[in-house]
Amino acid sequence: MKSFFRNFGYYLSETWKIIRLNLASNIVSVLGTALILFLFGLVMAGSGIGSRLVAMLNEEAEISAYFDEEVTVKEAQALVDYTEKLDGVRSARLVSEEEARDRMKEILGEEASILELFEDNPFEAYMEIRIYMDSMEAVMKRVQDLEGISYVRDNREVLDQVERLTGALRIMGLLMTLAVGFTTFIIISHMIRQGIYNNREQINTLRLLGAPNGFIGIPYVIAGLLLTIVGGALASLGISVLIVKAYSGMQGTLPFIPLPPRTELTGYINLLIISVSFLLGFFGSLFGLSSIRNDGSGR
């Protein structure tokens, strides 16, 4: 470790020479790595938002039970009190006809004036039941069997669709991770091999002077790390800008979507991208070094 710090200036000087020798090619490698990592971060961000949406919907999962026409308000309240005590039920409450109408007005917004065409309130009272998702089937069956209940409505189709979407995003995230890893690994290892080939005469000279392979290879590892980290930093910057714009747009047009805190999501994605870029740069560089022949030709 002492020798590393003692020779740190030499390592940095050699690293700059390695990068400068194929500057155009290295810039293309950085941009390519940044694009791949950006796509990776994009998929992971979508997966994170989807997972949060599913978790929120699971917590807010509810079913609606509608009463028979002959059920009185008192009897309806008795059914609500009984249902609230069932296993798997978070809470139950009676939604009156007036409240049901007010809710529809909020949903319709500017189109709510259409409700004025009805002389009588077209909505009926119902029981709103918040449940645990794992107990949905059991709770629905018990509620449907209650005397005075005519119909039970659930939101399982919506939850199933969201869960399938989140599952697809997770699979895409896994595939993207493999693609990012493989592509970046190949790019960096090829860059290291090319750099060693271009500097083969200097490497052979250092070997003749007795320099160990570790001493010769450290600048190449640093170069690989720098290129991938710069690519990761560019990807992180792009993701951060995109998340800020997306949050501003979605909060204005789709305020009901439960987005995770922006700083939390941005920090998580940026940390993930930088960590992945560091690991890929390090191991890709080592792989490039390990594939070199002893004669330093790199081929």
PyMOL commands that set and color helices and strands:
alter all, ss='L'
color gray80, all
select helices_A, chain A and resi 2-6+8-21+23-59+73-83+97-117+133-144+156-198+200-208+213-253+262-290
alter helices_A, ss='H'
color red, helices_A
select strands_A, chain A and resi 62-67+89-95+126-131+149-154
alter strands_A, ss='S'
color yellow, strands_A
deselect
rebuild
show_as cartoon
